[in-house]
Amino acid sequence: MKKLLFGFLSIVTISLSISSCKETGVGSSMLQSITGSTNELMVVMPKGLWEGTMGDTVKQFFGQPQAGLPQGEPVFDIINLPPANFTKSARAHRNILMVVITNNVDTASMVHFDSPWARTQKIFKITAPDADSFYQMFDREKAKMMGIYLKAERDRLIGVYKKTANNDIYQTFKNKYDLLLYSPGGYRINKDTNNFVWLSAETKHDSKGVVFFEEPYTHESQLNDMLIVDRVNEELEKYIPGPLDSTWMALDLKTPMTVNSYDYDNKHYAILIRGLWIAENDFMGGPFVLNVVLDEKKNRVIYMLGYVYAPEESKRNKVRQVESILYSMEFYTPEENNKEKAEAASREVNIEMNN
């Protein structure tokens, strides 16, 4: 097997520690909805700077190719807006980077605004006295900015999925696997056997799916990235058939994969792998994202794979959609849930008695 390559986009799950400011006096429920297309970044910068080296620096970073896709697609679609046009009608955009170069300041600074004009909005403002100080600030903070923008896009999708979750899928994971998984409408369960579940949403143009299985955690080698890929391929060959006899789904070992270790939900050790899948002995294929999470409490390893098949369409947004299903996973403990219900009932009784 080829050595798996560590990709740059580990910033997706980087620990974020940046100062955050909120507009005071405005409740989030009173704010308007965000505008702009999904995975779009608005850069507020004068045209002269945008068309020069400074603009190129921003475009090259936020517009770099998304890892794990068969064709080149940017991490973000980027639009430029001159400051004079950044009026009230434009201020509700979902993701904004504001750049101000002025001799009124001595040093560069960056501020993060969380939902100042619209719900779930993310804004960064870099102020610098000159180009050199801007480049230094941008280079130091760009990974944090990318991580916050990407997480915001994912959280927005998860918020929608929680409101529209498929109840059959939700109940299956809750009752059989002690997990809460929020899968939107259109998905159905294709297979549920031997601690293995396969979900998919099929249309005339594409196929999106999620594969789940779990196993007892017995040794730290189970969290080795190359062994993870081998383990997943064993399950895919066993349970996910291809379109013809003697064909099956498999992770492509001939193309580079990106690997990142992180803390899932800031609590559980996890491995995130991106790459391409193929149908062995056939010509199908597409991108995948694999999330492997260690559940220390139940002493198990959880494998959650999202994949996309869309041969004639762009795939970045579709991958982000299945990735958001993976990240919607929450650990469910029936004992804790019953305890919370009992405490809530007790509080209601006390309130009635006091009244």
C-alpha positions in Angstrom: 0.0 0.0 0.0 1.2 3.5 -0.8 2.1 5.6 2.2 -0.8 7.8 3.0 0.0 11.5 2.6 -0.7 14.1 5.2 -2.7 16.9 3.7 -2.8 20.6 4.3 -6.5 20.8 5.1 -6.1 19.4 8.6 -6.9 22.9 9.4 -10.6 21.9 9.1 -10.4 20.4 12.6 -7.6 22.5 14.1 -8.2 23.8 17.7 -9.4 27.4 17.3 -8.2 30.0 19.8 -8.9 33.5 18.5 -10.5 36.4 20.2 -14.2 36.8 19.4 -16.3 39.9 19.4 -20.1 40.1 19.3 -22.2 43.1 18.4 -23.8 44.1 21.7 -27.5 44.8 22.2 -28.7 42.5 19.4 -30.1 39.1 20.2 -29.3 36.4 17.7 -33.0 35.6 17.3 -33.6 39.1 16.0 -30.9 39.0 13.4 -31.7 38.3 9.7 -30.7 35.1 7.9 -27.3 35.0 6.1 -27.0 35.6 2.4 -24.6 34.3 -0.2 -24.1 30.9 -1.7 -22.9 27.9 0.3 -19.1 27.7 0.7 -18.7 31.3 -0.6 -16.3 33.9 0.9 -16.7 37.6 0.4 -13.5 39.6 0.6 -13.9 43.3 1.2 -10.8 44.9 -0.2 -10.1 47.8 -2.6 -9.9 46.8 -6.3 -6.4 48.0 -6.6 -5.2 45.7 -3.8 -7.5 42.8 -5.0 -6.0 42.8 -8.5 -2.4 42.9 -7.1 -0.2 40.7 -5.0 -2.3 41.1 -1.8 -5.5 39.8 -3.6 -3.5 37.0 -5.1 -2.4 35.9 -1.7 -5.9 35.7 -0.4 -7.2 34.0 -3.5 -4.4 31.4 -3.5 -5.1 30.4 0.1 -8.9 30.3 0.3 -9.2 29.2 -3.3 -6.7 26.4 -3.1 -8.0 23.0 -4.4 -10.1 21.0 -2.0 -8.3 17.9 -0.9 -9.8 14.5 -1.8 -11.6 15.4 -5.0 -11.0 13.8 -8.4 -11.1 17.2 -10.2 -9.9 20.6 -8.9 -12.5 22.5 -7.0 -11.6 25.4 -4.7 -12.1 25.2 -0.9 -14.2 28.4 -1.2 -15.7 30.4 -4.0 -14.4 33.9 -3.6 -16.0 37.2 -4.5 -14.5 40.7 -4.1 -16.4 43.7 -2.9 -14.8 47.2 -2.7 -15.3 48.9 0.7 -17.5 51.6 -1.0 -20.0 48.9 -2.0 -20.0 47.2 1.4 -23.4 48.7 2.2 -26.2 47.4 4.4 -27.5 45.1 1.7 -24.2 43.3 1.6 -23.5 43.0 5.3 -25.5 39.8 5.9 -23.1 37.6 3.8 -22.3 34.3 5.5 -18.5 34.6 5.4 -16.6 37.9 5.2 -13.0 38.9 5.3 -12.4 42.6 5.6 -8.9 44.1 4.8 -8.0 47.7 5.7 -4.6 49.1 5.0 -4.2 52.5 6.7 -1.4 54.6 8.1 -3.7 55.4 11.1 -2.4 52.3 12.9 1.2 51.3 13.8 0.8 47.5 13.9 -1.4 44.9 12.3 -4.3 43.4 14.1 -7.2 41.0 13.5 -10.6 40.8 15.0 -13.2 38.1 14.7 -16.9 39.1 14.7 -19.4 36.4 15.4 -22.9 37.1 13.9 -22.8 40.9 14.0 -25.4 41.4 11.2 -26.8 37.9 10.5 -27.3 34.6 12.2 -24.3 32.2 12.1 -22.3 34.9 10.3 -18.5 34.8 10.5 -16.4 37.9 9.9 -12.7 38.6 10.2 -11.2 42.1 9.9 -7.5 42.6 9.3 -6.2 46.1 9.8 -2.5 46.9 8.9 -0.3 49.9 8.3 1.3 48.4 5.2 1.4 45.4 2.9 4.3 43.7 4.7 2.5 43.7 8.1 -0.6 42.4 6.4 1.2 39.5 4.9 2.7 38.6 8.3 -0.7 38.8 10.0 -2.4 36.8 7.3 0.2 34.1 7.2 0.0 33.7 11.0 -3.8 33.6 11.2 -5.0 32.1 7.9 -5.3 28.5 9.1 -7.5 29.7 12.0 -9.7 31.7 9.7 -10.1 28.8 7.3 -11.0 26.5 10.1 -13.7 28.8 11.5 -15.2 29.4 8.0 -15.3 25.7 7.2 -16.8 24.8 10.6 -19.4 27.4 10.2 -20.5 26.0 6.9 -20.6 22.5 8.4 -22.6 23.7 11.5 -25.1 25.4 9.3 -25.8 22.1 7.4 -26.0 20.2 10.7 -28.5 22.7 12.0 -30.7 22.1 9.0 -30.3 18.3 9.3 -31.4 18.4 12.9 -34.7 20.0 11.9 -35.3 17.6 9.0 -33.7 14.4 10.3 -35.0 11.1 8.9 -36.7 9.5 12.0 -36.1 5.9 11.0 -32.4 6.5 10.7 -32.3 8.5 13.9 -34.1 5.8 15.9 -31.9 3.0 14.4 -28.7 4.6 15.6 -30.2 5.7 18.9 -31.7 2.3 19.8 -29.1 -0.1 18.4 -25.8 1.8 18.6 -26.3 4.5 21.3 -25.6 7.2 18.8 -27.6 10.2 17.6 -27.2 10.7 13.8 -29.0 13.4 11.9 -29.5 12.4 8.3 -31.7 14.6 6.1 -34.7 13.5 4.1 -34.0 11.5 1.0 -31.7 9.0 2.7 -32.8 5.5 3.5 -31.3 2.4 5.1 -30.0 -0.1 2.6 -28.4 -2.5 5.1 -28.3 -2.9 8.8 -26.6 -6.0 10.0 -23.8 -7.2 12.2 -23.0 -3.7 13.6 -22.9 -2.4 10.0 -25.2 0.2 8.5 -25.3 1.5 4.9 -27.4 4.7 4.1 -27.8 6.4 0.8 -29.7 9.0 -1.1 -30.1 8.3 -4.8 -31.2 10.5 -7.7 -30.9 10.4 -11.5 -27.7 12.5 -11.3 -25.8 11.4 -8.2 -25.6 9.1 -5.2 -24.6 10.2 -1.7 -24.1 7.6 1.1 -22.9 6.9 4.6 -21.4 3.7 5.8 -21.1 2.9 9.5 -19.6 0.1 11.5 -18.1 -0.4 14.9 -15.8 -2.8 16.7 -14.4 -3.3 20.2 -11.3 -1.3 20.9 -8.5 -3.7 21.8 -5.3 -2.2 20.7 -3.9 1.2 19.7 -2.9 -0.2 16.3 -6.6 0.1 15.4 -6.0 3.8 15.1 -3.1 3.5 12.6 -4.2 5.2 9.4 -3.0 2.4 7.0 -4.6 -0.3 9.1 -7.8 1.7 9.2 -8.0 1.8 5.4 -7.4 -2.0 5.3 -10.1 -2.5 7.9 -12.6 -0.4 6.0 -11.9 -2.1 2.7 -12.6 -5.5 4.4 -16.1 -4.3 5.4 -16.8 -2.6 2.0 -15.9 -5.7 0.1 -18.2 -7.7 2.4 -21.3 -5.5 2.4 -21.2 -2.9 -0.5 -21.6 -4.6 -3.9 -20.8 -2.9 -7.1 -23.1 -2.6 -10.2 -22.0 -6.0 -11.6 -21.1 -9.4 -10.3 -17.5 -9.6 -8.9 -17.5 -5.8 -8.2 -17.5 -4.0 -4.9 -16.7 -0.6 -3.3 -13.2 0.0 -2.1 -11.0 2.9 -1.0 -8.5 3.6 -3.8 -5.0 2.8 -2.6 -3.3 4.2 -5.7 -4.2 7.8 -5.1 -2.9 10.0 -2.2 -5.1 10.4 0.8 -5.0 13.1 3.4 -4.9 12.1 7.1 -5.5 14.2 10.2 -5.8 13.3 13.8 -7.9 15.5 16.1 -10.4 15.5 19.0 -13.9 14.8 17.9 -16.3 17.1 19.7 -13.2 18.2 21.8 -13.6 14.9 23.7 -12.7 11.8 21.6 -9.5 10.9 19.8 -10.3 10.7 16.1 -8.8 10.2 12.6 -10.1 12.0 9.5 -9.1 10.6 6.1 -10.0 12.0 2.7 -9.4 10.4 -0.7 -11.1 8.6 -3.6 -13.1 5.4 -3.7 -13.5 3.0 -6.6 -15.6 0.0 -7.7 -13.1 -2.9 -8.0 -13.3 -4.4 -11.4 -15.4 -1.5 -12.7 -15.1 2.1 -13.6 -17.2 3.8 -10.9 -15.6 6.1 -8.3 -15.6 9.3 -6.5 -14.5 11.2 -3.3 -14.9 10.0 0.3 -14.4 11.3 3.8 -13.8 8.8 6.6 -14.2 9.7 10.3 -12.9 7.2 12.8 -13.7 8.0 16.4 -12.6 6.3 19.6 -15.4 5.9 22.1 -13.5 5.4 25.4 -16.6 5.1 27.5 -18.0 2.1 25.6 -14.5 0.9 24.6 -15.3 0.8 20.9 -14.0 2.3 17.6 -16.6 3.9 15.4 -16.1 4.1 11.6 -18.2 6.5 9.7 -17.6 6.9 5.9 -19.3 9.4 3.7 -19.1 9.1 -0.1 -20.3 10.8 -3.3 -20.8 9.5 -6.8 -21.6 12.3 -9.3 -19.7 11.6 -12.5 -20.9 14.7 -14.4 -21.2 17.2 -11.6 -19.2 19.2 -9.2 -18.5 17.3 -6.0 -17.2 19.7 -3.3 -20.6 20.7 -1.9 -21.9 17.2 -2.0 -18.9 15.9 0.0 -19.5 18.7 2.5 -23.1 17.5 2.8 -22.2 13.9 3.7 -19.3 15.1 5.9 -21.8 17.2 7.9 -23.9 14.0 8.5 -20.7 12.4 9.9 -20.1 15.3 12.2 -23.7 15.4 13.4 -23.0 12.2 15.3 -23.6 12.5 19.1 -23.0 9.9 21.8 -26.2 8.8 23.5 -26.3 7.2 26.9 -29.7 5.9 27.9 -28.8 6.0 31.6 -27.9 9.7 31.5 -31.0 10.5 29.4 -33.3 8.8 32.0 -31.5 10.7 34.8 -32.0 14.0 33.0 -35.7 13.2 32.5 -36.1 12.3 36.2 -34.4 15.5 37.3 -36.6 17.5 35.0 -39.7 15.8 36.3 -38.6 16.5 39.9 -38.1 20.2 39.1 -41.6 20.4 37.7 -43.1 18.8 40.9 -41.2 21.2 43.1 -42.4 24.1 41.0 -46.1 22.9 41.4 -45.7 22.4 45.1 -44.2 25.9 45.6 -47.0 27.4 43.7 
